[in-house]
Amino acid sequence: MASMITKASHLRCILRTGTCLNVQWTKNTFRPAERGYAAEGDSRIPKIYTKTGDKGFSSTFTGERRPKEDHVFEALGATDELSSSIGLAREFCIDKGHTFTDQLDKIQCVLQDVGSNIATPRSSARDSHIKKTKFSQQPVADLEGWIDKFTAELPPLTNFILPSGGKSSAALHVARTVCRRAERCVAPIVRSGEADPDVAKFLNRLSDYLFTVGRYAAMKEGNGEKIYKRPE
């Protein structure tokens, strides 16, 4: 049975930044360890606010206190915003009956793992921290496989296109631009050795995936894509 072992206060602080600790799934259900929530038989009502960030500092998974404008929390916020953007796009895609929404579900889960890795700076991490938040190469391979599949069905790209093609497609393009920003936030953290290189690779491939699946959504809905034309 997979579980997360961490101090409840640290988990709540990380949740406030918009991410959560890495949860490893098995065929069985998962049991979160100490989380600060009411246990079975406990009548206490949990509170979403902790007041630990009122002075402008928050905690990494390693327990290190840093200013909220630290590059780690900036990257965590960007990946959280990315997941929210994908969630919105997913709702539009569900309304149109697209078959790839399960991929968007998986991507949102992987982004939680991305956040866990970012929230564990290597300079202050113990081996146990690194083991819990290690990022796998498999999500990168999954994205590449999905991109290749959709690309094979799409007409060749011969012009610059503008975000368009219906609500599903346009929302996926918005998510793509948020992904690019998240990648820019994560890049210096990876370069400094504080996060796994595969995290940056995943975000790089994800923006390509969102571009491709945005075009695919427009095609499946029968919507044209706006082509860039130089103003007269």
N, C-alpha and C positions, 0 to 999 in steps of 0.2 A: 504494500500500500504506500503510494507516494504521499509525502507530506512536506509541509514547509515548516522549518524551524527558525523562528526569528522573534525578536522582541516585539510585542504588540505596538509599542509606541513607534518603533521604527517603521513598521508596516503602515500604520496610519499616516505617518508623515509622507511616505512614498506614495501612498494612495492620493494624498492631497496634491501631489505634483502631476497626477493623471496617469499613473501606471500602477502595476502591482508586481509582486514578486513572482518569479518563475514558478509555474505550477506544472508538474510533470504528470501526464495523464496515463492511466492504465485502463484495462478493460473493466476494472472495478471502479467504484466511485472513489473520489479523493477525499482525504480528511485533512483539512487545514489545521495546523497546530495552533499554538497560542496566537490569537488574533484580536483580542479585545472585544469580541462579541459575546453575547450571552450564551452560555452553554446549556445543554439540556437540563431542565429543572431549575435553571437560574432565572429568577424573575426580574433581574435588572434589565433596564432598557438601554441598549447601546447608543452612544452619541456619535454623530458623524464628525463633530468638531472636537479638536483636541487642545486648542489654544497654544500648542507648542511652536507654532509658526508666527505668533503675533509680533515677535521682534524682528521679523525679516530673515529668519534662518530656518533651514529644514535639514532633515537627516537623510543620508544615503543608506543603502542596505547594510553597509559596513559599520554604521553608527556614527560616522563622521558628520559633524555639523558644518554646514556651508551656507553662505548667503543665498537667498532665493534667486538672485540674478546670476549665480554661478553657471558656467557652461553646461554642467551636468543637468541642472534643472531646466535650463533653456532647451536642451535636447529632449528631455523627458516631456516637456510641454508640447514640443513640436510633434513628437510621435503620438501623443494623446490626441492632439488636434487632427492628425492624419487618420487615426482610427475613427474619430467622430465623422470626418468627411466621408470615409469609406462607408460607414454605417448609414449615412444619409443617402449616398448613391445607391447602396444596396436596396433601400426601401423603394426607390424609383424603379430599380431593375426588377424587384419582386412584382410590382404593379404591372409590369409589362411581360411577366412570365419568362424572364431570361433563365437559362439553365445553369449559368455560371455563378449564381449567388452563393452556392456552397463554398466556392473558392474564396469569395470575399469574407465569408465566415472564418475560414481557416487563416486568412491573412490577418484579420483582426486579432485572432488568438496569438499568432506569431508576433504581432506587434507588442503584445504584453511581454513576451520573452525578450524582445528587443529592449524594452524599457527596463526589465530586470537586469540585463547585462550592463546597460548604461548606468544604472543606479548602483553598480558595484565597482567603483574605481579600483583598479588593480594596485594602486599605490598604498591603499589602506585595507586591502582585502586579504583575508586568510584563505588557506586552501579550501576550507569548507564553504566559504562564500563563493569562490570561483567554481567549485564543483556544482553548486546549486544553480548557478546562473549561466553556465556555459552555453553558448549559442551553437546550434547545429548547422552544418552545411546543407542539410536536406531541403530546407525551405527555398534556398537559392535555386537548387536543381528543379524543384517543383515549379517555380515561376518560369524558368527557362522552357520547361516542357509545355506549359500552358501558352506561353507567348508563341512558340513554334506552331502549336496546333491552330491558334486563331489566325496567325499570319498566313498559314496555308489556305485558309478560306477567304481571306480578304483580297480585294483587288490591289494591284501594286500601287504603292504610294509614289505619285509623280509630281505632286505639288505640296507646298506648305498648306496645312489646313488650320483653321481656327476652331477653338472650342465651340462645338455646335452639335447638331445631329439629334436633337431631342433632349428631354430632361435627363434621361439615364446617361446618355453620352456626355452631356455637358457637366453633370455632377461628377462623373468619373474623371473628366479633365480637371475639374477643380481639385479633386483628391490628388491628381498627379502633380499639380503645382505645389500643394502642401507637402507632398512627398519629397519634392526637390529641396524644399526649405529644410525639412527634417534631415535630409542627407547632408546639407551644408552645415547644419548644427552638429551632426555626429562626426563629420570628417576630422576635425581637429582632435576630438577625443580619441578616435582610433589611431591617428598619427602619433599621438603622445603615448600610446601603449596602454591606455586606461580602459579600452573596450576591445572586444574581439573584432578582427578585420572582417569577418563574415557578416557582422551587423551592417557595416557600410555597403558591402556587396549586395545584401538583401534589399536595402533601400534603393540602391541604384537599379537593380532589376525590377523592383516594384514600380518605379515610375515608368519604366518601359512597358510593364504589364498593363498599368492603368491606361496608358496611351493606346495600346493595342486593343484592350477590351472595350475602351470607349468607342473606337472605330467599329468594332464588332457589334456593339449594341446598336449603333446608328444603322448599320447594314441590316441587322435582323429586324429592326423596326421599320425599315423602308424609308429612312430619313436621309436626306442628302447632307453632306458635310460642306461647310462654307470654305471656299478656297481663297487663299490670300491673293489679293490683286493690288498692285502698286497704285496708289491714288493718282489720278490724272493731274 
